Amino acid sequence: MFKPTITLLLLLTTFLNAQNKSCNCQDELENVAKLITNAESFKVQIKKTGKEADFKAWKTKIATEIENDPLKNYFCVGYLQKFASFIKDRHNEIYLVPDEVSKSIPKYQKSFDTRFVQNDGVSGIYHMGSDKIYVNKETDGVWYGITLASNSENWTKGTIRLKIQQTSEGNYELFEFYQNGMLFYQDNVKIQNGRIHGTFWNTANQYFFNKNHKNNFNYVSLSPSFDYIGIKTLRRTRNLMKEAENFYDTNLPKLTHKNLIIDLRNNGGGATKQADELLKSLKKNKNIEKIYVLINFKTGSSAELTALALKKDPRTIIAGENSRGMLAYGYGNKSYSAETDCAGVQLSLSTEQAGENFDTYEIKGITPDIALDNQSDWVEQVMRLQ
């Protein structure tokens, strides 16, 4: 049993005292509301469709939520992100890098007992590597993830790592502090089978959904019937394009087995051009009967576009979990970047629309043909499908 005794410091935070300016979250909401109009997705989804009044009403709703949150000074950036989420565009990023993590995160005030976990499908002890939290129901529809252990000196026992809220529609939304103190908001988060989907947090302390490739490009002959290619990144630098070219020249001729697994987990994208040689080669390869593409919640942007390009081949089966959902818009040659005058909140906004055909995937992501669980290795799960 752990009883934090440190009182909540609601008045002084890094956010509210950035650069010695008098700031509050309502002011920053107004600032972000003005700046977000520069996003390409605002012009497409709000201005062109005449939804300015709806967007204004949404801002009023967010302002009320801010006012009613006793921890609003800490979760402010999350509310700004929630406001921006009315526009379906993951390329619109709003963030604040804290000067001092320990001063920008809240501490839990009440006592709690980890021996008595409520059976509500959300509460429990969750892990993310060396970090461990106790998700405890605070009120109806609100849970706090309270730090129990961490390898970071900033995340001491009793600091609040995340907040989960249940909406009036019955969905879950998440305000999550990363270990570096940056705060991120997600809506429509699934919490099931001991995992907060869209994150690494899970009760089993298992990470079969995750993949950290050591090399940028990987080939393995897994068995007499399975070949494997893992692509860590699609970034289009001169060195990476040359590395990709050499990799494909060496390994594409080796794809002689009837099954191929292409692993795009944790691939945040870059440029689809890097995968052109792979796509062209697969069209000509008659040895392959099935192509399995692995995706997870960190498969984003150009990696998602590559998965959809592979899906055009009738042999392709997408497996895993929903991808990032970052397809419909982009930055072109450069994003629209801005900073609020008050607390210095950073904005990077979309400057181009990739195509209306991708709207259905934005935010939601690509839904796999076959969902894989967190009980065993994903490659092994795919191989067992045969």
C-alpha positions in Angstrom: 0.0 0.0 0.0 1.3 3.4 -0.9 0.1 6.7 0.5 1.5 9.8 -1.3 1.5 12.9 0.9 2.8 15.5 -1.5 0.0 18.1 -2.1 -1.0 18.9 -5.7 0.8 22.0 -6.9 -1.8 23.4 -9.2 -0.7 27.0 -9.4 2.9 26.8 -10.4 3.8 24.6 -13.4 6.3 24.8 -16.2 3.3 25.4 -18.6 1.8 28.3 -16.8 5.1 30.1 -16.1 6.9 29.6 -19.4 9.2 32.5 -20.0 7.7 34.3 -17.0 4.5 35.1 -18.9 1.1 35.1 -17.3 -0.7 32.3 -19.1 -3.7 30.2 -18.7 -5.2 27.3 -20.6 -8.1 29.2 -21.9 -5.8 31.8 -23.4 -3.8 29.0 -25.1 -7.1 27.5 -26.5 -7.8 30.8 -28.1 -4.3 31.0 -29.5 -4.4 27.5 -31.0 -7.9 28.1 -32.4 -6.5 31.0 -34.5 -3.3 29.1 -35.6 -5.1 25.9 -36.5 -6.9 27.8 -39.4 -3.6 27.6 -41.3 -3.7 23.8 -41.6 -4.7 22.4 -45.0 -7.1 20.0 -43.2 -8.9 23.0 -41.6 -9.5 24.5 -45.0 -10.7 21.1 -46.4 -12.8 19.9 -43.5 -14.1 23.1 -41.9 -13.9 26.1 -44.2 -14.9 24.4 -47.4 -17.8 22.5 -45.8 -19.1 25.4 -43.8 -18.6 23.9 -40.4 -17.1 27.0 -38.7 -20.1 27.1 -36.3 -19.7 23.4 -35.3 -16.0 24.0 -34.7 -16.7 27.0 -32.6 -19.2 25.0 -30.5 -16.5 22.3 -30.1 -14.1 24.9 -28.7 -16.8 26.0 -26.2 -17.1 22.4 -25.1 -13.4 22.0 -24.6 -13.2 25.3 -22.7 -15.8 23.9 -20.3 -13.9 20.7 -19.8 -10.7 22.7 -19.1 -12.5 24.8 -16.5 -13.9 21.7 -14.8 -10.6 19.8 -14.6 -8.8 20.3 -11.2 -5.6 19.3 -13.0 -6.1 21.5 -16.0 -2.8 23.2 -15.6 -1.0 19.9 -16.1 -3.3 18.5 -18.8 -3.7 21.7 -20.8 -1.7 20.7 -23.8 -3.8 17.5 -24.0 -7.0 19.6 -24.1 -5.5 21.7 -26.9 -4.8 18.5 -28.8 -8.3 17.3 -28.1 -9.6 20.6 -29.5 -7.6 20.0 -32.7 -8.8 16.4 -33.0 -12.1 17.8 -34.3 -10.2 18.0 -37.5 -9.2 14.5 -38.6 -5.5 15.0 -39.4 -2.7 13.3 -37.5 -0.2 15.6 -39.2 -1.5 18.5 -37.1 0.8 18.2 -34.1 0.5 20.3 -30.9 3.1 19.9 -28.2 5.2 21.4 -25.5 8.6 20.3 -24.4 8.9 21.0 -20.7 12.0 22.6 -19.3 11.8 20.6 -16.2 9.8 17.3 -16.3 9.4 17.1 -12.5 7.6 20.5 -12.4 5.3 19.8 -15.3 3.7 16.6 -14.1 1.0 16.2 -11.4 1.2 14.1 -8.2 -1.6 12.0 -6.8 -2.9 13.3 -3.5 -5.0 10.4 -2.1 -4.0 7.1 -0.6 -4.6 3.9 -2.6 -4.1 0.2 -2.2 -2.9 -1.8 -5.2 -4.1 -5.0 -3.6 -7.7 -4.1 -4.4 -8.1 -3.6 -8.1 -11.6 -2.8 -9.3 -13.0 -5.2 -11.9 -14.1 -2.6 -14.4 -12.1 -3.6 -17.4 -9.8 -0.6 -17.0 -8.3 -0.6 -13.6 -5.1 -2.6 -12.9 -1.3 -2.6 -12.8 0.1 -1.8 -16.2 3.7 -2.0 -17.5 5.7 -0.3 -20.2 9.2 -1.7 -20.0 10.7 -0.6 -16.8 7.8 1.7 -16.0 4.9 0.5 -13.9 1.7 2.2 -13.0 -1.5 1.6 -11.1 -4.6 2.6 -13.1 -7.1 3.5 -10.4 -10.7 4.7 -10.8 -11.0 8.2 -9.5 -14.6 9.0 -10.2 -17.3 7.7 -12.6 -15.6 7.8 -16.0 -12.1 9.0 -14.8 -9.1 6.9 -14.1 -5.5 8.0 -13.2 -2.4 6.0 -14.0 -0.2 6.5 -10.9 3.5 5.7 -11.1 4.7 2.8 -9.0 8.1 2.4 -10.5 10.3 3.9 -13.2 13.9 4.0 -14.3 13.5 7.8 -14.7 14.2 9.9 -11.6 11.4 12.3 -12.7 8.7 9.6 -12.4 8.7 9.0 -8.7 6.0 7.1 -6.9 2.7 8.9 -6.9 3.3 11.0 -10.1 0.4 10.7 -12.5 1.5 9.2 -15.8 -1.8 9.2 -17.6 -5.5 10.0 -17.3 -8.3 7.9 -19.0 -11.8 9.4 -19.4 -14.9 7.7 -20.6 -17.0 9.9 -22.9 -20.7 10.3 -23.0 -20.7 7.9 -26.0 -19.0 5.3 -23.9 -15.6 5.5 -25.6 -12.3 6.0 -23.9 -9.9 8.9 -24.4 -6.4 9.1 -23.1 -4.1 11.8 -21.8 -0.6 10.3 -21.6 2.7 11.7 -20.4 5.7 10.3 -22.1 8.8 9.7 -20.0 10.3 13.0 -21.3 7.3 14.8 -19.9 5.6 15.6 -23.2 1.8 15.1 -23.1 -0.3 13.4 -25.8 -4.0 12.9 -26.3 -5.8 10.1 -28.1 -9.5 9.5 -28.6 -11.4 6.3 -29.2 -8.8 4.2 -27.4 -9.6 0.5 -27.0 -8.9 -1.0 -23.6 -9.2 -4.7 -23.7 -7.4 -7.9 -22.9 -5.2 -6.1 -20.5 -3.9 -3.5 -22.9 -4.4 0.1 -23.6 -4.3 0.0 -27.3 -2.4 2.6 -29.2 0.2 2.5 -26.4 2.8 0.1 -25.0 0.9 -0.1 -21.6 -0.3 -3.6 -20.8 -0.9 -5.7 -17.7 1.0 -8.8 -18.9 4.3 -6.9 -19.4 4.6 -8.5 -22.9 5.3 -6.7 -26.1 4.7 -9.1 -29.0 3.0 -6.3 -30.9 6.3 -4.4 -30.9 9.3 -4.7 -33.2 12.6 -2.9 -32.9 14.8 -3.8 -35.9 18.5 -3.5 -35.3 19.1 -2.8 -39.0 17.2 -0.6 -41.4 16.5 -3.6 -43.8 16.3 -7.2 -42.8 16.0 -10.5 -44.6 15.6 -14.0 -43.1 14.6 -17.3 -44.5 12.4 -18.5 -41.7 11.5 -22.0 -42.9 11.2 -23.9 -46.2 7.9 -22.1 -46.8 8.4 -18.6 -45.3 10.7 -15.7 -46.2 10.8 -12.5 -44.1 11.6 -8.9 -44.9 11.6 -6.3 -42.1 11.8 -2.6 -43.0 12.6 -0.2 -40.1 12.1 3.1 -41.9 11.1 4.6 -45.3 13.0 7.8 -44.8 14.2 9.1 -48.1 17.8 10.2 -47.5 20.5 9.6 -50.1 22.3 7.1 -47.8 19.1 5.2 -47.0 18.0 5.1 -50.7 21.4 3.6 -51.6 21.1 1.1 -48.7 17.6 0.1 -49.8 18.9 -0.4 -53.4 21.7 -2.6 -52.3 19.5 -4.6 -49.9 16.9 -5.3 -52.6 19.5 -6.1 -55.2 20.9 -8.7 -52.9 17.8 -10.2 -51.3 14.9 -9.9 -53.7 16.2 -12.9 -55.8 16.1 -15.0 -52.6 12.3 -14.7 -52.3 11.6 -18.2 -53.6 9.3 -19.6 -50.8 5.5 -19.6 -51.2 4.9 -17.3 -48.2 6.5 -13.9 -47.6 6.1 -11.8 -44.4 6.8 -8.1 -44.8 7.2 -6.5 -41.3 6.2 -2.8 -41.2 5.8 -2.6 -37.4 7.1 0.6 -35.8 7.8 2.0 -39.3 6.8 5.7 -39.0 7.1 6.3 -42.8 9.2 8.6 -44.9 8.6 8.2 -48.7 6.9 5.4 -50.6 9.5 5.7 -53.3 11.9 3.8 -51.2 9.7 0.7 -51.5 9.1 1.0 -55.2 11.7 -1.7 -56.1 10.1 -4.1 -53.7 6.6 -3.6 -55.1 7.7 -4.0 -58.7 9.6 -7.2 -57.9 6.7 -8.8 -56.1 4.4 -8.3 -59.0 6.8 -10.4 -61.1 7.4 -13.0 -58.5 5.3 -16.1 -59.2 6.8 -18.2 -56.5 5.0 -16.3 -53.8 1.4 -17.5 -53.0 0.7 -15.3 -50.0 2.1 -12.0 -48.7 1.6 -11.2 -45.1 2.1 -7.6 -44.1 2.5 -6.9 -40.3 1.4 -3.5 -39.0 1.0 -2.1 -35.5 -0.1 1.2 -33.9 3.3 2.8 -34.8 3.1 2.0 -38.5 2.4 5.4 -40.0 2.3 7.7 -42.9 4.2 6.4 -45.9 4.5 2.9 -44.3 0.7 2.8 -44.3 0.6 3.9 -47.9 3.0 1.1 -48.7 0.8 -1.4 -46.9 -2.2 -0.2 -49.0 -0.1 -0.5 -52.1 0.8 -4.1 -51.2 -2.9 -4.8 -50.5 -3.7 -4.1 -54.1 -2.0 -7.5 -54.8 -4.7 -10.2 -54.2 -2.1 -12.4 -52.5 -1.7 -9.8 -49.7 -3.1 -10.3 -46.2 -2.6 -7.5 -43.6 -2.1 -8.8 -40.1 -1.6 -7.2 -36.7 -3.5 -4.3 -35.2 -4.8 -1.0 -36.5 -2.1 1.3 -37.8 -1.4 4.9 -36.9 -3.9 6.5 -39.2 -1.7 9.2 -40.7 -2.4 9.1 -44.5 -4.8 11.8 -45.7 -2.6 14.8 -45.2 1.1 15.7 -45.2 3.7 18.4 -44.9 4.8 18.6 -48.6 8.2 20.2 -48.7 7.6 21.9 -45.3 5.0 21.9 -42.5 3.3 25.1 -41.3 5.1 25.7 -38.0 4.1 28.2 -35.3 4.4 28.9 -31.6 1.9 30.4 -29.2 2.8 33.8 -27.7 1.9 32.7 -24.2 3.5 29.4 -23.1 5.3 28.7 -26.3 3.2 25.7 -27.3 4.5 24.3 -30.7 2.3 23.6 -33.7 3.3 21.7 -36.9 0.3 21.7 -39.3 -0.4 20.0 -42.6 0.2 21.9 -45.8 -1.2 19.4 -48.3 -3.9 16.8 -48.8 -2.6 13.4 -50.0 -6.0 12.4 -51.4 -9.6 12.0 -50.4 -9.3 8.2 -50.9 -7.4 8.0 -47.6 -9.9 9.9 -45.5 -11.4 6.7 -44.2 -8.1 5.6 -42.7 -7.2 8.9 -41.1 -7.0 8.6 -37.2 -8.6 5.2 -37.3 -5.7 3.6 -39.3 -5.8 0.5 -41.5 -7.7 -2.3 -40.0 -5.9 -5.7 -40.4 -7.5 -8.6 -42.2 -6.3 -10.8 -39.4 -6.0 -9.4 -35.8 -3.0 -10.7 -33.8 -3.0 -10.9 -30.0 -0.3 -10.1 -27.4 0.0 -13.7 -26.3 2.8 -14.9 -28.5 5.3 -13.8 -31.2 3.5 -12.2 -34.2 5.7 -13.8 -36.8 5.0 -17.2 -35.2 1.2 -16.5 -35.2 1.3 -15.8 -38.9 3.3 -18.9 -39.6 0.7 -21.0 -37.7 -1.9 -19.7 -40.1 -0.6 -22.2 -42.7 
